[in-house]
Amino acid sequence: MDLEQRIGRIHRYGQNHTAQVYNLVLSDTIEGRIFLLLDEKLAEIARTVGKVDDQGNVAEDLKAQILGQLSERLNYDRLYQEALSDPELKRTHVELEAALANSREAREVVFDLFQDADGFSLDDYKPFSDISSSMDRLVQFLKRSVEDQGSTLRPTGSDTYLFEAKGTSPVQFTTDRDTASVSDGVQLLGLDHPVMQTALDRWANLSPEEIGLSVTSAEVDKPSVLSLWKVTSSTASGERRVIMQPIAVGADGTRIPAIERQFDRYWQASPSLHPLSVEQRIELFATAIEPTLQRELRHKGTVNSDGSYAAELVGYIEILPA
């Protein structure tokens, strides 16, 4: 394992050319024979689970996982000592088989826990890497969310703000961590700040009748409804997962994926009057939106027969053609 870690470190140093690592083994020694036996067993496991590279070598991630598990199960010094009185390595072979079986089991458990990792795409998270725009959205949310209570959040500098609420002392905020750490009396504005948590809780607990908007957009050609759901699912093993799922349908109940892919932009569209009556809205949610949500969750594997889930409506937008 130490050897594999050192090889991995060499590859991470950033050479201009491919680093070739040659591991020389004295095959006629106890250490060499045990090493080759272990290497052979690793190759068998890799072929079984399809973890070999183009050259037929054991994939680095599998080797690291198995060797990491083995390091907790085997005492190599004792293994070498006992092998001296066991020239055929029969006992060593049995110990390695047992340890590898346990390691393979442990790897499969880890794989089950992270089975969704294969579908991970860094591109999906790149929009969130823009910290400045994220902080701007946070500031705008707090500013607008407290206006109806007579509170204000106004800028006093490039990254500082003064928050004033009735019955409380003014609070100086900043969105810059360094500024907060060196300035007395200046608090860092973030999701975990009590003022932000109070605002979030207040709006999250609105009734369904109060969380809808109506806008116009030149990008739609028929009246549509975009809904956003917070879905919490649990598997039979107790694993918990939370996702945000947009569902968009036309007034006739047909799904509109194009709106779902760009749902962010509709929050900023021009306001309009609601095109649907309360009765029409309730019927559309019951007959089209919620069944579509259930089908989407089943398709994604979020919902299955072994687990459970809860879906909470975060908000909805009725969109009219401009």
Buried (B, 14 or more C-beta within 10 A) or exposed (E): BEEBEEBEEEEEEEEEEEEEEEEEEEEEEBBEBBBEBBEEBBBEBBEEEEBBEEEEEBBBEBBBBBBBBBBEEBEEEEBBEBBEEEEEBEEBBEBBEEBBEBBBEBBEEEBEEEEEEEEEEEEEEEEEEEEEEEBEEBBEBBBEBBEEEEBBBEEEEEBBBBBBBEEEEEBBBBBBEEBBEEEEEBBBBBEEBEBBEBBBEEBEEEEEEEBBBBBBBEBBEEBBBBBBBBBBBBBEEEEEEEEEBBBBBBBEBEBBEEBBEEBEEBEEBEEBEEBBEEEBBEEBBEEBBBBBBBEBBEEBEBBEEEBEBEBEBBBBBBBBEE
